[in-house]
Amino acid sequence: MKKKLMILILVALTCMSASAQVKFGAKVGLDLTNFWGKECGHHMVLNYQAGLLMEYKFHPHFGISPEVVFAAQGGQEKADDGSEMGGFIRSDKHYHTNYINVPVMFKYYPTQDFSIDFGPQVGFNVYSKYTMGKHEATEYKDMTKAVDFGLGLGCTYDLDKNVFIQLRYTLGLTNAFKVMHGTAYSIENYRKNSNAQLAFGVKF
């Protein structure tokens, strides 16, 4: 019985190894980004992404794809910009919060050329500033959390053997900014990243 079980395991591993496919690739794309959360009135802004990926297809219907992506993120809202004749001037406040994102996407292939992708993402903040109206950018990195966590859901379609198109939405799960109760930042800090992506890439 033990010998038969060992033979079955070896056959299964052999079949899995034979069907496994490893590919590397690169992608670039456009993102619509903003924030969501408590009393959050941000509007989406157009940003970009670029990065590298590996795709490991260990079964005809299942695979995994880790990525390393630079993503420009942020959002835009209306804010008070000083005063004029006793009143406030309403102006756009634009956040620029760029990350090195590392998503690990689990892939289900209903067909050979199409996959449904889902998985966690960790992001590392590398740049954080905001601009208000026509003022110069204000450094905001000290108020931005260094690490961000999220979940991604999307799909990938292979246009041919080496070229693909990808759609994904990534929902931030943690506050993008540090929480400082009792300060002017207390409401602003309950904001999480939101990122809708359209990317094109190549595999080799």
C-alpha positions as CSV (number, residue, x, y, z in Angstrom):
1,M,0.0,0.0,0.0
2,K,2.8,2.4,0.9
3,K,4.6,1.6,-2.3
4,K,1.5,2.4,-4.4
5,L,1.0,5.6,-2.5
6,M,4.6,6.6,-3.2
7,I,4.2,5.8,-6.8
8,L,1.1,7.9,-7.1
9,I,2.8,10.9,-5.4
10,L,5.8,10.6,-7.7
11,V,3.5,10.4,-10.8
12,A,1.6,13.5,-9.5
13,L,4.8,15.4,-8.9
14,T,6.2,14.4,-12.3
15,C,3.0,15.6,-14.1
16,M,3.1,18.8,-12.1
17,S,6.7,19.5,-13.0
18,A,6.2,18.7,-16.6
19,S,3.3,21.1,-16.9
20,A,4.9,23.9,-14.9
21,Q,5.8,27.0,-16.8
22,V,7.9,29.9,-15.5
23,K,8.0,33.2,-17.4
24,F,9.4,36.6,-16.6
25,G,8.0,39.9,-17.8
26,A,7.6,43.7,-17.6
27,K,4.6,45.9,-17.7
28,V,3.6,49.6,-17.8
29,G,0.2,51.1,-17.4
30,L,-2.2,53.9,-16.4
31,D,-3.9,54.1,-13.0
32,L,-6.9,55.9,-11.6
33,T,-6.0,56.5,-7.9
34,N,-7.7,58.1,-4.9
35,F,-8.3,57.5,-1.2
36,W,-11.3,56.0,0.6
37,G,-12.3,56.0,4.3
38,K,-13.8,58.1,7.1
39,E,-15.1,61.5,5.8
40,C,-13.0,61.1,2.7
41,G,-14.0,63.3,-0.2
42,H,-11.1,62.6,-2.6
43,H,-11.5,62.5,-6.4
44,M,-9.6,60.1,-8.7
45,V,-6.5,61.3,-10.4
46,L,-4.6,59.8,-13.4
47,N,-1.3,58.2,-12.5
48,Y,1.1,55.6,-13.9
49,Q,2.9,52.4,-13.0
50,A,5.8,50.3,-14.3
51,G,7.4,47.1,-13.1
52,L,8.6,43.5,-13.4
53,L,6.9,40.2,-12.8
54,M,7.3,36.5,-12.7
55,E,4.6,34.0,-13.6
56,Y,4.7,30.4,-12.4
57,K,2.0,28.2,-13.9
58,F,2.3,25.0,-11.9
59,H,-1.0,23.6,-13.2
60,P,-3.0,24.1,-16.5
61,H,-5.6,26.0,-14.4
62,F,-3.5,27.5,-11.5
63,G,-0.5,29.7,-11.1
64,I,1.1,32.4,-9.0
65,S,2.6,35.8,-10.1
66,P,4.7,38.0,-7.8
67,E,5.5,41.5,-9.1
68,V,7.6,44.5,-8.2
69,V,6.0,47.7,-9.4
70,F,6.7,51.4,-9.0
71,A,3.3,53.1,-8.8
72,A,2.5,56.8,-8.6
73,Q,-0.6,57.2,-6.4
74,G,-2.5,59.8,-4.5
75,G,-5.7,61.8,-4.7
76,Q,-7.3,65.2,-5.0
77,E,-9.7,67.1,-2.8
78,K,-11.0,70.6,-2.2
79,A,-9.4,72.5,0.7
80,D,-9.2,75.9,2.3
81,D,-6.3,77.9,0.8
82,G,-5.8,80.9,3.0
83,S,-8.3,83.8,3.3
84,E,-9.4,86.7,1.3
85,M,-11.6,89.6,2.6
86,G,-12.5,87.5,5.6
87,G,-13.5,84.5,3.6
88,F,-11.7,81.3,2.5
89,I,-10.5,80.5,-1.0
90,R,-11.4,77.0,-2.1
91,S,-8.5,75.3,-3.9
92,D,-7.5,71.8,-5.0
93,K,-5.2,69.9,-2.6
94,H,-3.4,67.2,-4.6
95,Y,-1.6,64.3,-2.8
96,H,1.4,62.6,-4.4
97,T,2.1,59.3,-2.6
98,N,4.4,57.0,-4.6
99,Y,5.1,53.4,-3.7
100,I,7.1,50.3,-4.6
101,N,4.3,47.8,-4.6
102,V,4.9,44.0,-4.3
103,P,1.6,42.2,-5.1
104,V,1.5,38.4,-5.1
105,M,-1.3,37.3,-7.3
106,F,-2.9,33.8,-7.3
107,K,-4.1,33.0,-10.8
108,Y,-6.9,30.8,-12.0
109,Y,-6.9,30.0,-15.8
110,P,-10.4,29.1,-17.0
111,T,-8.8,29.1,-20.5
112,Q,-5.2,29.0,-21.6
113,D,-5.0,32.7,-22.5
114,F,-7.1,34.2,-19.7
115,S,-6.6,34.3,-15.9
116,I,-8.5,35.7,-12.9
117,D,-6.1,37.2,-10.5
118,F,-6.4,37.7,-6.7
119,G,-3.9,38.3,-4.0
120,P,-2.4,40.5,-1.3
121,Q,-0.1,43.5,-1.8
122,V,2.4,45.2,0.3
123,G,3.6,48.7,-0.6
124,F,6.6,50.7,0.5
125,N,6.3,54.5,0.4
126,V,9.1,56.3,-1.4
127,Y,7.7,59.8,-1.9
128,S,4.9,61.7,-0.3
129,K,4.1,65.4,-0.9
130,Y,1.0,67.5,-1.5
131,T,0.4,70.7,-3.4
132,M,-2.4,73.2,-2.7
133,G,-3.5,75.5,-5.5
134,K,-0.5,77.2,-7.0
135,H,1.8,76.7,-4.0
136,E,5.0,74.7,-4.1
137,A,4.9,71.0,-3.0
138,T,4.9,70.4,0.7
139,E,6.8,67.4,2.1
140,Y,4.5,64.9,3.7
141,K,6.6,61.8,4.1
142,D,6.8,62.1,7.9
143,M,2.9,61.9,8.0
144,T,2.7,59.0,5.6
145,K,3.1,55.4,6.8
146,A,6.1,53.6,5.4
147,V,4.2,50.4,4.7
148,D,0.8,49.9,3.1
149,F,-1.2,46.7,2.8
150,G,-4.0,45.9,0.3
151,L,-5.9,43.3,-1.7
152,G,-6.0,43.1,-5.5
153,L,-8.6,41.6,-7.9
154,G,-8.3,41.6,-11.6
155,C,-7.7,39.6,-14.8
156,T,-5.0,39.1,-17.4
157,Y,-5.5,38.3,-21.1
158,D,-2.7,37.1,-23.3
159,L,-3.0,38.8,-26.7
160,D,-0.4,36.3,-28.0
161,K,2.3,34.2,-26.5
162,N,4.4,37.2,-25.3
163,V,2.1,40.2,-25.0
164,F,-0.7,40.7,-22.4
165,I,-3.2,43.2,-21.2
166,Q,-4.2,43.4,-17.5
167,L,-7.0,45.0,-15.5
168,R,-6.9,45.2,-11.7
169,Y,-8.3,47.0,-8.7
170,T,-6.4,47.2,-5.5
171,L,-8.1,48.2,-2.3
172,G,-6.0,49.5,0.5
173,L,-6.7,47.9,3.9
174,T,-4.6,50.1,6.2
175,N,-4.5,53.9,6.8
176,A,-2.1,55.5,4.3
177,F,-1.3,58.3,6.8
178,K,-0.3,58.3,10.5
179,V,-3.1,58.8,13.0
180,M,-2.5,61.7,15.3
181,H,-5.6,62.2,17.5
182,G,-6.4,65.7,18.7
183,T,-4.6,67.4,15.8
184,A,-5.7,68.9,12.5
185,Y,-4.6,65.6,10.9
186,S,-7.0,63.3,12.9
187,I,-9.7,63.1,10.1
188,E,-7.3,63.2,7.2
189,N,-5.4,60.1,8.5
190,Y,-8.4,57.7,8.2
191,R,-7.7,57.3,4.5
192,K,-6.8,54.2,2.6
193,N,-5.4,53.8,-0.9
194,S,-7.6,52.9,-3.9
195,N,-6.1,52.0,-7.3
196,A,-7.7,51.0,-10.6
197,Q,-5.1,49.8,-13.1
198,L,-4.9,49.2,-16.9
199,A,-1.5,47.7,-17.9
200,F,0.2,46.3,-21.0
201,G,3.2,44.0,-20.8
202,V,5.4,41.4,-22.3
203,K,6.6,38.0,-21.2
204,F,9.9,36.3,-22.1
